[in-house]
Amino acid sequence: MNRDRESLQTVLDRTFTSSKQALAAYQPRLQMREIGIVKSVDQGIATVKGLPNVKADELLRFPGDLLGIVFNLDVDELGIILLGKSEHLKAGDRVERTGRVLDVPVGEALLGRVIDGTGRPLDERGAIEAAERWPIERQAPPFIDRAPVQVPLQTGLKVVDALIPVGRGQRELIVGDRQTGKTAIAVDTILNQKDKDVICIYCAIGKRAAAVAKVIAQLRDHDAMNYCLVVVATEEDPPGLQYVTPYAATTTGEYFMERGRDVLIVYDDLTRHAWAYRELSLLLRRPPGREAYPGDIFYIHSRLLERSTHLREELGGGSLTALPIVETQAQNISAYIPTNLISITDGQIYLSPDLFQQGILPAVEVGKSVSRVGGKTQLPAYKGIAGDLRLSYSQYQEVEVFARFGTQLDEDTRQTLQRGRRVREILKQPQSQPLAVAEQIAVLLAVNEGVLDDVPLAQISEVEKRIRQKITEELPEVCDLAERVLPHRISSGEKLTDEDRETLLRKAREASQSFKPEPEEEKQNTPTSEREKNRE
């Protein structure tokens, strides 16, 4: 006991001596700190006086650890957009500079997490241990650092992969009225990236919390959160947080892109992002322009989407593919925000409410949809099918308008109608069921070559299932073509040989043989005018 007491006393004496020496060597320093005063508080914004040396876009700290971004630099006051709830904030509160801009954590630790626009976790899984933090506003890669977009990004949707191909590094806009399936197409594309080494980021802007929770649950049910990151700003969040969220999501994607990875980011949706920015601008008394939007509304979206690109191999060869979503009112695709985004992006996928109401899902209107990258990103196996498929579908849509008037049609027109109906039927696809490349090619080739011409329309979906089943079970060497992780002819850029086409067609004929041919009176299915009926 005595020895223990002596050793403890020795330790205490040494600690006291070292502490005394440290205090004697300590030299206090004066530190300059600028303190501002809150002048007024409004919904989502605050005006501050003082802080003469503050910089634009600098981050300020308010009481309650509330953050704000310097937005307006006026002579007598500062306009601040707040990034959190400000019910506790009042005039006279102190404001401090942080000397930095808004940044977010980046890295592998973000995968599988749900965060907000400032990088705070929302999934109750603890703090995010990220090695780095990057600013949300970053310069887009210069033109000299970009490479052509040539590698396809398979969405798993037949109508998109065959007729509106999307490449890695492209910016493809999804546009349509509300409740037409815009988010469904984006989520299906994310689900199709499983086992394809593509990082996916879903960015929700101004969405209902229930809608965001539904998307997250869908991703978890399909085991997609392992390669996904969800960045959320719901409609209940302040407009300032909604404004910065897409930039924060893009920064997290750029981290992976600059390390040679392929990234897909979905902005859902930029209409609400524009609304949030308009609200902030009007509250800060910025001059309004068309539809009360500020003059730089085009710039906030262009500087965001220009960060999506495909880098050169010398810089890692990574890519950032953007699928922005924009909502239209009453199919007005020429509205202010949609036209801005159409001019920025590399094409658009237009969803028609008329097709949606008819049960044609996904409700993609091929005539108004376009991919400006085109066939350069499409697998060669699609190129031999897509041209004839688009032509058949376009001719059908044109002839269908005249057939509604009940005019008598010749045999060629009837065949065009029959083929077009089957093309439209085969392009239907249930939600959350993306298809592999080989399965898509098999069914599209079958309808393109007339194998399904005698199959009743009501049984087309059943025939399609049987064709896909035969491809996966009886032709495993062809089905393996759909797996990107294996060396195969399709992904390497080779065309399907005539022998491969005949093999696929033979299996398609075998799958359709058990179905009864369509009766002649139903096959014609061409309306006759009342005058022709009376004459008969």
Secondary structure per residue as TSV (DSSP state, phi and psi in degrees):
chain	resnum	aa	ss	phi	psi
A	1	M	-	360.0	-42.8
A	2	N	H	-63.4	-39.9
A	3	R	H	-63.7	-40.7
A	4	D	H	-63.9	-40.7
A	5	R	H	-65.2	-40.2
A	6	E	H	-65.4	-42.6
A	7	S	H	-65.6	-38.7
A	8	L	H	-65.7	-40.3
A	9	Q	H	-64.8	-36.5
A	10	T	H	-63.8	-43.3
A	11	V	H	-63.3	-42.7
A	12	L	H	-64.2	-40.1
A	13	D	H	-63.7	-42.6
A	14	R	H	-64.9	-41.1
A	15	T	H	-63.7	-42.4
A	16	F	H	-64.0	-40.5
A	17	T	H	-65.6	-44.3
A	18	S	H	-66.7	-38.1
A	19	S	H	-65.3	-39.7
A	20	K	H	-64.8	-40.8
A	21	Q	H	-65.9	-39.4
A	22	A	H	-64.9	-40.7
A	23	L	H	-66.3	-35.5
A	24	A	H	-69.2	-31.5
A	25	A	H	-85.2	-12.7
A	26	Y	-	-72.4	130.4
A	27	Q	-	-117.9	109.6
A	28	P	-	-64.6	145.5
A	29	R	-	-120.8	147.5
A	30	L	-	-85.9	134.4
A	31	Q	-	-122.2	127.5
A	32	M	-	-80.3	128.1
A	33	R	-	-133.3	127.7
A	34	E	-	-89.7	130.4
A	35	I	E	-119.7	125.7
A	36	G	E	-105.9	168.9
A	37	I	E	-123.8	133.7
A	38	V	E	-69.5	125.1
A	39	K	E	-91.3	-42.7
A	40	S	E	-157.2	158.1
A	41	V	E	-130.5	132.8
A	42	D	E	-127.6	-175.9
A	43	Q	T	-69.9	102.7
A	44	G	T	88.3	-5.1
A	45	I	E	-136.4	167.2
A	46	A	E	-150.3	148.7
A	47	T	E	-109.5	137.3
A	48	V	E	-129.1	140.9
A	49	K	E	-113.4	151.0
A	50	G	-	100.2	-160.2
A	51	L	-	55.2	64.4
A	52	P	T	-67.2	-24.1
A	53	N	T	-102.3	12.1
A	54	V	-	-67.3	152.5
A	55	K	-	-112.7	160.6
A	56	A	T	-64.3	141.3
A	57	D	T	66.5	11.4
A	58	E	E	-73.9	149.8
A	59	L	E	-89.5	129.4
A	60	L	E	-113.3	152.5
A	61	R	E	-115.1	125.4
A	62	F	E	-103.7	169.4
A	63	P	G	-57.8	148.8
A	64	G	G	78.3	18.9
A	65	D	G	58.8	31.2
A	66	L	E	-83.4	134.1
A	67	L	E	-105.1	150.9
A	68	G	E	-146.2	156.6
A	69	I	E	-113.2	133.7
A	70	V	E	-69.3	117.9
A	71	F	E	-110.0	-44.2
A	72	N	E	-114.9	132.5
A	73	L	E	-112.2	83.0
A	74	D	-	-89.1	173.2
A	75	V	S	-69.1	-44.1
A	76	D	S	-102.5	-14.9
A	77	E	-	-154.1	168.4
A	78	L	E	-115.5	137.8
A	79	G	E	-96.6	121.2
A	80	I	E	-117.8	133.9
A	81	I	E	-98.5	130.1
A	82	L	E	-90.6	143.8
A	83	L	S	-108.7	24.3
A	84	G	S	-166.9	-177.5
A	85	K	-	-71.7	136.8
A	86	S	-	-122.4	26.2
A	87	E	T	-63.5	-30.6
A	88	H	T	-82.5	-11.1
A	89	L	-	-80.0	142.7
A	90	K	-	-147.6	164.2
A	91	A	T	-63.3	137.5
A	92	G	T	100.0	-11.4
A	93	D	-	-68.4	153.2
A	94	R	E	-86.5	146.7
A	95	V	E	-128.3	137.4
A	96	E	E	-121.0	146.9
A	97	R	E	-77.8	149.3
A	98	T	E	-107.7	-17.2
A	99	G	E	74.1	13.7
A	100	R	E	-142.0	166.7
A	101	V	E	-98.3	169.9
A	102	L	-	-68.0	130.6
A	103	D	E	-134.8	165.2
A	104	V	E	-133.2	154.5
A	105	P	E	-70.8	146.6
A	106	V	E	-132.8	157.6
A	107	G	S	132.9	178.5
A	108	E	G	-64.7	-23.8
A	109	A	G	-65.5	-15.4
A	110	L	G	-79.7	-20.6
A	111	L	T	-63.4	131.9
A	112	G	T	85.1	3.0
A	113	R	-	-105.4	163.1
A	114	V	E	-121.7	120.8
A	115	I	E	-131.1	169.9
A	116	D	-	-103.2	-172.7
A	117	G	T	-69.3	-13.7
A	118	T	T	-100.4	1.0
A	119	G	S	92.6	5.0
A	120	R	-	-77.8	135.0
A	121	P	B	-71.0	142.7
A	122	L	-	-118.2	3.3
A	123	D	S	-103.8	9.3
A	124	E	S	56.3	37.6
A	125	R	S	-112.7	20.4
A	126	G	-	89.7	178.6
A	127	A	-	-69.6	154.8
A	128	I	-	-92.8	119.6
A	129	E	-	-92.2	86.2
A	130	A	-	-106.5	140.3
A	131	A	S	-76.8	-25.9
A	132	E	E	-133.1	159.2
A	133	R	E	-131.2	128.6
A	134	W	E	-115.0	146.6
A	135	P	E	-66.7	147.9
A	136	I	S	-73.9	-25.5
A	137	E	-	-99.1	111.7
A	138	R	-	-132.1	151.8
A	139	Q	-	-72.6	139.9
A	140	A	-	-68.1	148.5
A	141	P	-	-57.8	136.6
A	142	P	-	-66.4	163.7
A	143	F	G	-60.7	-35.2
A	144	I	G	-68.1	-21.1
A	145	D	G	-90.0	-0.5
A	146	R	B	-98.4	148.3
A	147	A	-	-115.8	158.2
A	148	P	-	-60.9	149.5
A	149	V	-	-86.4	109.0
A	150	Q	-	-131.4	-18.0
A	151	V	S	-93.5	128.2
A	152	P	B	-72.8	150.2
A	153	L	-	-111.2	102.2
A	154	Q	-	-72.4	126.2
A	155	T	-	-89.9	-17.3
A	156	G	S	82.0	-1.0
A	157	L	-	-101.8	126.9
A	158	K	H	-61.6	-44.2
A	159	V	H	-66.8	-31.2
A	160	V	H	-82.7	-50.7
A	161	D	H	-63.4	-32.7
A	162	A	H	-87.4	-40.3
A	163	L	H	-109.9	-25.3
A	164	I	S	-133.2	67.3
A	165	P	-	-64.7	145.4
A	166	V	-	-118.3	135.7
A	167	G	B	-108.7	160.8
A	168	R	T	-74.2	119.1
A	169	G	T	104.9	-0.9
A	170	Q	-	-88.6	161.8
A	171	R	B	-119.1	101.9
A	172	E	-	-111.5	118.3
A	173	L	E	-81.7	137.7
A	174	I	E	-109.0	115.9
A	175	V	E	-128.9	142.7
A	176	G	E	168.8	169.5
A	177	D	E	-67.1	169.0
A	178	R	T	-66.2	149.5
A	179	Q	T	59.1	45.4
A	180	T	S	-120.0	3.9
A	181	G	S	97.9	24.7
A	182	K	H	-67.1	-49.5
A	183	T	H	-64.6	-33.6
A	184	A	H	-61.7	-41.3
A	185	I	H	-64.1	-43.5
A	186	A	H	-64.8	-42.8
A	187	V	H	-67.8	-39.8
A	188	D	H	-61.2	-37.1
A	189	T	H	-64.2	-39.1
A	190	I	H	-64.7	-43.8
A	191	L	H	-62.9	-31.9
A	192	N	T	-74.0	-10.7
A	193	Q	T	-87.1	5.6
A	194	K	T	-63.0	133.6
A	195	D	T	63.0	21.9
A	196	K	T	-114.6	8.9
A	197	D	T	58.5	44.1
A	198	V	E	-121.8	123.5
A	199	I	E	-80.1	131.7
A	200	C	E	-116.6	136.8
A	201	I	E	-125.6	121.9
A	202	Y	E	-104.9	117.3
A	203	C	E	-111.0	110.7
A	204	A	E	-97.3	125.9
A	205	I	E	-123.8	112.0
A	206	G	E	69.1	20.0
A	207	K	E	-85.2	160.1
A	208	R	-	-66.7	144.0
A	209	A	H	-60.4	-35.4
A	210	A	H	-66.2	-38.7
A	211	A	H	-66.6	-39.8
A	212	V	H	-67.0	-41.7
A	213	A	H	-62.1	-34.9
A	214	K	H	-65.1	-42.0
A	215	V	H	-64.9	-43.9
A	216	I	H	-62.3	-41.6
A	217	A	H	-63.9	-37.2
A	218	Q	H	-64.7	-41.4
A	219	L	H	-65.0	-40.5
A	220	R	H	-68.9	-37.2
A	221	D	H	-64.4	-28.2
A	222	H	T	-102.5	17.3
A	223	D	T	55.1	41.1
A	224	A	-	-99.9	-11.2
A	225	M	G	-70.2	-15.6
A	226	N	G	-63.6	-28.8
A	227	Y	G	-118.1	19.2
A	228	C	E	-121.9	157.1
A	229	L	E	-135.0	135.0
A	230	V	E	-115.3	123.1
A	231	V	E	-113.3	122.9
A	232	V	E	-124.0	136.8
A	233	A	E	-141.4	102.9
A	234	T	E	-79.2	175.0
A	235	E	T	-68.0	-17.7
A	236	E	T	-81.9	-15.5
A	237	D	S	-76.2	156.1
A	238	P	-	-63.9	154.5
A	239	P	H	-61.5	-28.3
A	240	G	H	-63.3	-40.2
A	241	L	H	-69.4	-37.0
A	242	Q	H	-64.1	-33.8
A	243	Y	H	-69.3	-40.9
A	244	V	H	-85.4	-14.0
A	245	T	H	-59.9	-47.9
A	246	P	H	-63.9	-31.6
A	247	Y	H	-69.4	-37.9
A	248	A	H	-65.4	-41.5
A	249	A	H	-63.5	-38.8
A	250	T	H	-65.7	-37.7
A	251	T	H	-62.3	-42.2
A	252	T	H	-63.3	-33.9
A	253	G	H	-72.9	-34.9
A	254	E	H	-65.3	-28.9
A	255	Y	H	-59.0	-46.0
A	256	F	H	-72.2	-37.9
A	257	M	H	-61.4	-42.9
A	258	E	T	-72.5	-7.1
A	259	R	T	-105.8	19.9
A	260	G	T	84.4	11.2
A	261	R	-	-94.0	159.4
A	262	D	E	-97.8	131.6
A	263	V	E	-127.8	139.8
A	264	L	E	-118.1	128.0
A	265	I	E	-125.8	133.1
A	266	V	E	-112.7	124.3
A	267	Y	E	-102.6	108.6
A	268	D	E	-123.5	98.6
A	269	D	-	-131.8	165.5
A	270	L	H	-80.7	-11.4
A	271	T	H	-63.8	-46.6
A	272	R	H	-70.0	-28.8
A	273	H	H	-63.5	-42.4
A	274	A	H	-65.5	-37.6
A	275	W	H	-62.9	-43.3
A	276	A	H	-62.7	-42.3
A	277	Y	H	-67.8	-36.9
A	278	R	H	-64.3	-41.1
A	279	E	H	-62.1	-44.9
A	280	L	H	-63.0	-43.1
A	281	S	H	-65.5	-39.7
A	282	L	H	-69.4	-38.8
A	283	L	H	-65.3	-33.2
A	284	L	T	-89.3	8.2
A	285	R	T	63.0	37.4
A	286	R	-	-79.0	146.5
A	287	P	-	-61.0	126.5
A	288	P	B	-81.3	156.0
A	289	G	-	-124.5	-136.4
A	290	R	G	-62.4	131.7
A	291	E	G	54.8	29.2
A	292	A	G	68.6	7.6
A	293	Y	-	-76.2	147.7
A	294	P	B	-70.1	167.2
A	295	G	T	-67.8	-21.9
A	296	D	T	-100.2	23.2
A	297	I	H	-64.1	-33.0
A	298	F	H	-67.9	-37.3
A	299	Y	H	-68.0	-37.1
A	300	I	H	-66.3	-29.1
A	301	H	H	-87.4	-34.1
A	302	S	H	-68.9	-40.5
A	303	R	H	-71.0	-21.0
A	304	L	H	-77.5	-50.2
A	305	L	H	-77.4	-22.8
A	306	E	T	-68.4	-14.0
A	307	R	T	-77.3	-10.6
A	308	S	-	-86.9	125.8
A	309	T	-	-167.2	180.0
A	310	H	B	-118.2	118.2
A	311	L	B	-80.9	156.4
A	312	R	-	-67.9	160.3
A	313	E	G	-62.4	-32.0
A	314	E	G	-64.5	-22.4
A	315	L	G	-103.6	14.3
A	316	G	T	110.3	-23.1
A	317	G	-	72.7	15.9
A	318	G	-	-73.7	167.4
A	319	S	E	-143.3	153.0
A	320	L	E	-129.8	107.0
A	321	T	E	-96.5	131.1
A	322	A	E	-112.0	132.5
A	323	L	E	-120.0	78.6
A	324	P	E	-72.4	146.4
A	325	I	E	-116.2	136.4
A	326	V	E	-135.8	141.1
A	327	E	E	-101.4	136.3
A	328	T	E	-106.9	162.9
A	329	Q	S	-113.5	120.6
A	330	A	T	55.0	41.8
A	331	Q	T	61.4	24.4
A	332	N	-	-85.2	85.3
A	333	I	T	-74.6	-12.7
A	334	S	T	-95.4	16.3
A	335	A	S	-67.8	173.1
A	336	Y	H	-62.3	-58.1
A	337	I	H	-68.0	-44.8
A	338	P	H	-58.3	-41.1
A	339	T	H	-68.6	-35.3
A	340	N	H	-58.8	-47.8
A	341	L	H	-71.6	-33.5
A	342	I	H	-63.1	-37.5
A	343	S	H	-73.2	-21.9
A	344	I	H	-86.2	-40.1
A	345	T	S	-81.8	175.6
A	346	D	S	-101.8	26.6
A	347	G	E	141.3	170.9
A	348	Q	E	-144.9	149.0
A	349	I	E	-108.3	111.7
A	350	Y	E	-97.1	128.6
A	351	L	E	-105.8	125.8
A	352	S	-	-97.1	128.7
A	353	P	H	-66.3	-27.9
A	354	D	H	-64.5	-45.4
A	355	L	H	-64.3	-37.3
A	356	F	H	-63.3	-42.1
A	357	Q	H	-68.6	-25.9
A	358	Q	T	-81.4	-4.1
A	359	G	T	84.3	15.4
A	360	I	-	-90.4	97.6
A	361	L	S	-121.5	137.1
A	362	P	S	-66.4	143.6
A	363	A	-	-83.1	53.4
A	364	V	B	-84.2	122.7
A	365	E	-	-91.2	106.3
A	366	V	G	-63.4	-34.8
A	367	G	G	-64.2	-30.9
A	368	K	G	-100.9	1.0
A	369	S	-	-102.4	146.7
A	370	V	E	-154.6	149.3
A	371	S	E	-123.3	113.5
A	372	R	S	-73.1	-16.3
A	373	V	S	-76.2	-34.4
A	374	G	G	69.3	-149.5
A	375	G	G	-70.1	-4.0
A	376	K	G	-64.1	-27.0
A	377	T	G	-101.2	2.2
A	378	Q	S	-91.9	141.4
A	379	L	-	-64.4	141.5
A	380	P	H	-56.1	-29.2
A	381	A	H	-63.1	-29.3
A	382	Y	H	-77.7	-32.0
A	383	K	H	-62.7	-32.6
A	384	G	H	-75.0	-8.6
A	385	I	H	-112.9	-38.8
A	386	A	H	-61.0	-40.2
A	387	G	H	-61.8	-51.2
A	388	D	H	-66.7	-34.6
A	389	L	H	-66.0	-45.9
A	390	R	H	-63.2	-39.6
A	391	L	H	-64.5	-44.9
A	392	S	H	-62.0	-41.9
A	393	Y	H	-69.3	-40.4
A	394	S	H	-66.4	-43.1
A	395	Q	H	-62.4	-39.8
A	396	Y	H	-62.6	-44.4
A	397	Q	H	-64.1	-34.2
A	398	E	H	-72.5	-42.5
A	399	V	H	-72.9	-31.3
A	400	E	H	-61.3	-33.2
A	401	V	H	-62.7	-43.1
A	402	F	H	-73.6	-31.5
A	403	A	H	-66.1	-23.0
A	404	R	T	-68.7	-22.3
A	405	F	T	-79.9	-4.4
A	406	G	T	80.2	20.4
A	407	T	-	-74.8	154.2
A	408	Q	-	-77.6	129.8
A	409	L	-	-112.7	147.8
A	410	D	-	-79.8	177.8
A	411	E	H	-65.8	-39.7
A	412	D	H	-63.0	-40.0
A	413	T	H	-66.7	-39.1
A	414	R	H	-61.1	-42.5
A	415	Q	H	-64.1	-38.1
A	416	T	H	-61.8	-41.7
A	417	L	H	-65.2	-43.1
A	418	Q	H	-64.2	-44.6
A	419	R	H	-66.2	-42.1
A	420	G	H	-64.1	-38.6
A	421	R	H	-62.6	-37.7
A	422	R	H	-74.6	-33.1
A	423	V	H	-63.8	-44.8
A	424	R	H	-64.5	-37.0
A	425	E	H	-68.9	-38.0
A	426	I	H	-73.9	-23.6
A	427	L	T	-78.9	-9.5
A	428	K	-	-67.7	148.1
A	429	Q	-	-156.7	129.9
A	430	P	-	-65.9	156.4
A	431	Q	T	-71.4	148.3
A	432	S	T	64.2	26.2
A	433	Q	-	-131.0	64.2
A	434	P	-	-65.7	146.3
A	435	L	-	-106.4	148.9
A	436	A	-	-72.0	162.9
A	437	V	H	-62.0	-46.8
A	438	A	H	-62.3	-38.7
A	439	E	H	-66.4	-41.8
A	440	Q	H	-61.4	-46.4
A	441	I	H	-62.9	-38.5
A	442	A	H	-63.8	-47.9
A	443	V	H	-72.9	-36.8
A	444	L	H	-68.7	-38.5
A	445	L	H	-64.6	-37.6
A	446	A	H	-64.3	-45.6
A	447	V	H	-72.3	-29.6
A	448	N	H	-70.9	-33.5
A	449	E	T	-92.0	7.1
A	450	G	T	82.0	12.1
A	451	V	T	-64.7	-30.4
A	452	L	T	-98.7	11.1
A	453	D	T	-64.1	-31.5
A	454	D	T	-95.3	0.8
A	455	V	S	-86.2	130.3
A	456	P	-	-58.1	147.5
A	457	L	G	-59.5	-36.2
A	458	A	G	-67.1	-18.0
A	459	Q	G	-107.9	6.2
A	460	I	H	-61.2	-43.9
A	461	S	H	-64.0	-35.9
A	462	E	H	-69.4	-39.3
A	463	V	H	-62.7	-40.1
A	464	E	H	-60.5	-43.4
A	465	K	H	-60.2	-40.6
A	466	R	H	-69.1	-37.7
A	467	I	H	-62.4	-46.6
A	468	R	H	-62.9	-36.8
A	469	Q	H	-65.8	-40.9
A	470	K	H	-65.8	-37.9
A	471	I	H	-65.1	-43.5
A	472	T	H	-75.9	-31.1
A	473	E	H	-95.3	-40.5
A	474	E	H	-98.1	-16.6
A	475	L	-	-127.3	63.4
A	476	P	H	-61.4	-29.8
A	477	E	H	-70.1	-25.2
A	478	V	H	-84.4	-38.5
A	479	C	H	-63.4	-30.8
A	480	D	G	-62.2	-17.2
A	481	L	G	-63.6	-23.7
A	482	A	G	-79.5	-12.8
A	483	E	-	-89.0	117.0
A	484	R	T	-71.2	-21.2
A	485	V	T	-77.9	-12.1
A	486	L	S	-103.8	148.2
A	487	P	-	-70.8	123.8
A	488	H	-	-150.2	168.0
A	489	R	T	-74.7	-34.5
A	490	I	T	-67.5	-51.6
A	491	S	T	-69.6	-21.3
A	492	S	T	-83.1	-3.0
A	493	G	T	96.4	10.4
A	494	E	-	-90.3	151.1
A	495	K	-	-82.3	158.5
A	496	L	-	-71.4	135.0
A	497	T	-	-77.7	166.2
A	498	D	H	-60.3	-35.3
A	499	E	H	-65.3	-40.0
A	500	D	H	-64.3	-41.7
A	501	R	H	-62.8	-44.3
A	502	E	H	-64.3	-36.9
A	503	T	H	-64.1	-45.3
A	504	L	H	-64.6	-41.6
A	505	L	H	-66.1	-38.0
A	506	R	H	-63.4	-43.4
A	507	K	H	-66.1	-34.9
A	508	A	H	-66.8	-39.9
A	509	R	H	-65.2	-39.2
A	510	E	H	-63.6	-37.1
A	511	A	H	-71.5	-27.6
A	512	S	H	-95.9	-5.0
A	513	Q	T	-68.5	-31.8
A	514	S	T	-75.1	-7.5
A	515	F	S	-94.2	140.4
A	516	K	-	-71.2	138.8
A	517	P	-	-61.7	153.3
A	518	E	-	-69.9	133.4
A	519	P	-	-57.9	153.2
A	520	E	H	-62.1	-42.3
A	521	E	H	-67.2	-32.3
A	522	E	H	-78.8	-31.5
A	523	K	H	-63.6	-41.9
A	524	Q	H	-64.6	-53.0
A	525	N	-	46.0	38.7
A	526	T	-	-114.0	124.6
A	527	P	-	-64.7	142.1
A	528	T	-	-113.8	143.4
A	529	S	-	-67.2	157.3
A	530	E	H	-62.1	-32.2
A	531	R	H	-65.5	-39.1
A	532	E	H	-67.6	-38.5
A	533	K	H	-63.1	-43.9
A	534	N	H	-65.5	-36.7
A	535	R	H	-64.3	-38.0
A	536	E	-	-67.2	360.0
